[in-house]
Amino acid sequence: MNTVWSDHVQGIDTLYLSRQLRFDDYFKMRYLPAFSLDPDRKLRILEIGCGPGALAQALNRWYPHAEITAVDRDSAFITYAKEKVPRVTFMEGDATHLPFEDGSFDVTISNTVSEHIEPSAFYGEQRRVLKEGGICLVLSARRGYNHRADCLAENEYEKQFWAKIQKYDHSMEEYQVCQYPLSEKEHPAVMTEYGFVNVSCSYAVIDLTPDDPKYPEDMALRMIEAGRGNDLDAVLRAGKTLPEHVSKNEIEKMIRIVNEKYDKRIDQYLRGIKQWNTSVSITMIVRGEK
Ligand SMILES: C[S@@+](CC[C@H](N)C(=O)[O-])C[C@H]1O[C@@H](n2cnc3c(N)ncnc32)[C@H](O)[C@@H]1O
């Protein structure tokens, strides 16, 4: 039972809620032209490092004829995804030793996974399980922009809590997170180096700005709740990762503070008191063919 990522790197809610928003149907046309897949074909799609399943869930809506399989080595993500997304086959598996025969899939896809896996294994395994002419899609996050609402600013207690966590937390190195980052220039070059052809790249820009009237209320509220999920997860993860440095009381107090702030933010939104906080994410989509 491997739950290293969900326990110490990114919590289930953080990943699911934030990805569910970014892969909402509202943004579908930011991705589909870059994917350039035939929606009428019965494609066999494999998602690598699927986390709690939000991209697989979107693919299932966008390509209703496709047969989708998704693997991740974190068992808590897989258990969660199986419950949330019944029409996809989720399984535990290692991207460097995929449990599939050569030439099994028409498409492989991943989101924010390539930077964590050594490239020859990451691309080599995908190339092996793809059919001739199969398509490899690699999505990776680029530097975006974040502006927090004033009412969500950290108070002195929170600042001290996070300063202490920063001092003791070495989980990123310990769990080998982001050991293989690639620049915008390197990404398509590396895909080419590992044998893919017709390599192209595109960028999907998504702005999550709850106060913007273009977003319906339910979506704006989901944006705010995704922030709450993210902040609460960070506190809970700190408790799991550094139990010797943070007490149960400190965690409980932090959870109370976070919830009060987000309750206030929601109240402001519902009363039309604009904060104009935003989170702009840029996803690079590199596409190659076997
Ligand atoms: C940044 S998360 C992204 C998760 C998901 N793609 C998403 O966007 O929500 C990276 C994921 O890669 C998975 N992962 C890392 N190395 C892996 C490996 N060798 N095999 C399978 N999964 C792996 C982690 O468990 C984690 O779920």
The ligand as a Tripos MOL2 file, in Angstrom:
@<TRIPOS>MOLECULE
LIG
   27    29     1     0     0
SMALL
NO_CHARGES

@<TRIPOS>ATOM
      1 C1          1.5920   16.1980   -9.5570 C.3       1 LIG1
      2 S1          0.7270   14.6930   -9.3430 S.3       1 LIG1
      3 C2         -0.4140   14.7770  -10.7120 C.3       1 LIG1
      4 C3         -1.5820   13.8530  -10.5760 C.3       1 LIG1
      5 C4         -2.6200   13.9630  -11.7040 C.3       1 LIG1
      6 N1         -2.0180   13.7450  -12.9880 N.3       1 LIG1
      7 C5         -3.2910   15.3070  -11.6390 C.2       1 LIG1
      8 O1         -3.0150   16.1610  -12.4850 O.co2     1 LIG1
      9 O2         -4.1010   15.5010  -10.7260 O.co2     1 LIG1
     10 C6          1.9130   13.4840   -9.8720 C.3       1 LIG1
     11 C7          1.3510   12.0730   -9.8520 C.3       1 LIG1
     12 O3          2.3010   11.1910  -10.4220 O.3       1 LIG1
     13 C8          2.2770    9.9860   -9.6850 C.3       1 LIG1
     14 N2          3.5560    9.3100   -9.9260 N.ar      1 LIG1
     15 C9          4.8030    9.7740   -9.6920 C.ar      1 LIG1
     16 N3          5.7180    8.8700  -10.0610 N.ar      1 LIG1
     17 C10         5.0250    7.8010  -10.5500 C.ar      1 LIG1
     18 C11         5.4040    6.5430  -11.0990 C.ar      1 LIG1
     19 N4          6.6900    6.1850  -11.2350 N.pl3     1 LIG1
     20 N5          4.4270    5.7040  -11.4990 N.ar      1 LIG1
     21 C12         3.1170    6.0370  -11.3730 C.ar      1 LIG1
     22 N6          2.7040    7.2120  -10.8620 N.ar      1 LIG1
     23 C13         3.6450    8.0780  -10.4570 C.ar      1 LIG1
     24 C14         2.0730   10.4390   -8.2440 C.3       1 LIG1
     25 O4          1.6010    9.4010   -7.4130 O.3       1 LIG1
     26 C15         1.0710   11.5610   -8.4590 C.3       1 LIG1
     27 O5         -0.2470   11.0900   -8.3990 O.3       1 LIG1
@<TRIPOS>BOND
     1     1     2 1
     2     2     3 1
     3     2    10 1
     4     3     4 1
     5     4     5 1
     6     5     6 1
     7     5     7 1
     8     7     8 2
     9     7     9 1
    10    10    11 1
    11    11    12 1
    12    11    26 1
    13    12    13 1
    14    13    14 1
    15    13    24 1
    16    14    15 ar
    17    14    23 ar
    18    15    16 ar
    19    16    17 ar
    20    17    18 ar
    21    17    23 ar
    22    18    19 1
    23    18    20 ar
    24    20    21 ar
    25    21    22 ar
    26    22    23 ar
    27    24    25 1
    28    24    26 1
    29    26    27 1
@<TRIPOS>SUBSTRUCTURE
     1 LIG1         1 GROUP 0 **** ****
